[in-house]
Amino acid sequence: MKIVAVDENGNETIKDIIQKGDLFGELTLEADDQTNEYANVLSDDVAICSFLLSDFENLLLQNPSLALSYTKFVGLKMKRIKNSYANLISKDAKTNCFSF
């Protein structure tokens, strides 16, 4: 599944590719047409589980091992984002174009 953002000119930017076993959040399904982000399923073999933040917090409180695994997962994802950001600001434009 890919998470896509659309700018005011209608240009789409892929924000993330979600693969088997990945977690993602903050995808808001709003009723109005002001939403500029959507998920596009790329396979027929996809299952999505949606729940409230309060329910997720209760689940983590009741399952310390899950809470630890989730903390590690978020930490690794943040490290990946930090490294990507560092690479963007520390390399010139020509190097960045060829590093992806």
C-alpha positions, 0 to 999 in steps of 0.5 A: 500500500502506498501513502500519497499526498496531493498538493494544491496543483494536483501533484502526487507525492508518495510519502511512504510504501507500507509493506507486509507487517508494517504499521502506520498511523495518523491517516485521517479519513475525513468526510470533506474534500479538504483531505490531501492524503490517501492510501492506495492499495497495490495488491489484492492481499491486504488487510487493514486494522483500524482502531482508536488511539485510546484503544491502542494505548490500552492494548500497550498498557496490557501487553508490555512486550508489545509496548517494547516491540512497538517502541523499538519499531518507532525508534527504528523508523525515526532513525531512518527518517533522521538519516534520510533528512541528514543525507538531504541536508549534507549532500549537494543537489546532484548527489541527492538526485543519484542517491535514491 
